[in-house]
Structure formats: structure tokens, C-alpha cells
Amino acid sequence: IKSNAIVIAKDNCMLGMGSGQPNRLESFRIVLRKAGDEVKGAALASDAFFPFAWNDAVEEACQSGISVIAEPGGSIRDADGIDCCKEYGVSLLFTNVRHFRH
């Protein structure tokens, strides 16, 4: 999936996906509803970097119980994402591969 796409997976199963939204926060909220209670300990992946972390999708993901976030990186605010994930004990992986497209 593309264009502010986010997926949540756990135990080799995709729990939900959200895409085509104007921002990743809305995509995250869609995927979170789809994943439901299974989100605890799950992995989240995004097709594009997160331009904001605090009070946005990264922090909401951390608060929801996500255990790892994979994203391309490359935002001038990547340090905020790193700091946010450290604060919540969530692993953050930069893939250096951007799949985002409108």
C-alpha cells in the first residue's frame, strides 16, 4: 500500500492497514482501529518517514503498545522520532527505502 501508508502486523499476520490519507496520523488511527486489542506487541511499518513524532503518529503508536516501528527515515526531525521511541521503550528501525507515492 502507498501514500501515507501504515500497516500493523503480528505473528506473521497483517492486523490492519491505512493509506491514502492526507497525513500519517489519520492513516495510523485507521490502522489502529483495524488492529484493535491485538496491537500490543505488534510491529508498525510506514511507507514514508514521520515528519512529526511528539503528539503525532509516533507517540500515539508508542502509547498504543506497538513494540517496533519501521520507517524509511530521512526527515529533518528524525531525532524527535528517536527520542520519542526511546522515551517509550519502542524499537525504531530506519529502512532507508522510501516507498511513498501520491
ZIWO-V176601 format. One record per pair of residues at least 4 apart in sequence whose C-alpha atoms are under 7 Angstrom apart, sorted by sequence separation. I is the first residue (numbers start at 1). GAP is how many residues later the second one is. D is the distance in whole Angstrom. If there is no record, write none. Layout:
BEGIN
i->[I I]
gap->[GAP GAP]
d->[D D]
END
This chain:
BEGIN
i->[1 9 10 23 24 25 26 27 28 29 30 31 32 35 52 53 54 55 56 57 58 59 60 61 62 74 78 79 80 81 82 83 84 85 86 9 10 21 53 54 61 73 85 8 9 21 53 85 8 85 8 19 7 8 18 7 18 82 6 7 6 18 5 6 18 5 17 4 5 16 3 4 2 3 4 1 2 16 4 15 16 4 15 6 73 5 6 44 49 68 69 70 71 72 73 4 8 43 48 49 58 62 67 68 69 70 71 72 73 7 40 41 42 43 44 45 46 47 48 49 51 67 68 69 70 71 72 6 40 41 42 43 44 45 46 47 49 50 52 59 70 72 39 40 41 43 44 45 49 51 62 72 8 39 53 53 62 28 54 25 53 10 25 9 10 24 8 9 8 9 8 7 8 6 7 6 7 6 5 6 5 4 4 2 48 47 48 47 48 47 4 2 3 2 3 2 3]
gap->[4 4 4 4 4 4 4 4 4 4 4 4 4 4 4 4 4 4 4 4 4 4 4 4 4 4 4 4 4 4 4 4 4 4 4 5 5 5 5 5 5 5 5 6 6 6 6 6 7 7 8 8 9 9 9 10 10 10 11 11 12 12 13 13 13 14 14 15 15 15 16 16 17 17 17 18 18 18 19 19 19 20 20 21 21 22 22 22 22 22 22 22 22 22 22 23 23 23 23 23 23 23 23 23 23 23 23 23 23 24 24 24 24 24 24 24 24 24 24 24 24 24 24 24 24 24 24 25 25 25 25 25 25 25 25 25 25 25 25 25 25 25 26 26 26 26 26 26 26 26 26 26 27 27 27 28 28 29 30 31 31 32 32 33 33 33 34 34 35 35 36 37 37 38 38 39 39 40 41 41 42 43 44 45 50 51 51 52 52 53 96 97 97 98 98 99 99]
d->[6 5 7 7 6 6 6 6 6 6 6 6 6 6 6 6 7 6 6 6 6 6 6 7 6 7 6 6 6 6 6 6 7 6 6 4 7 6 5 5 6 6 5 6 5 6 6 6 6 7 6 6 6 7 5 4 7 7 6 7 5 5 6 6 5 4 5 5 7 5 6 6 6 5 6 7 7 5 6 7 5 5 5 6 5 6 6 7 6 5 6 6 6 5 7 7 7 6 6 5 7 7 5 5 5 5 5 5 6 7 7 6 5 6 6 6 6 7 6 5 6 6 6 6 6 6 4 7 4 5 6 5 5 5 5 7 6 7 7 6 7 5 6 6 5 6 6 6 6 6 6 5 7 6 6 5 6 6 7 6 7 5 5 6 6 7 7 5 6 7 4 6 7 7 5 6 7 4 6 7 6 6 6 6 6 6 6 5 5 5 7 7 5 6 5 6 5]
END
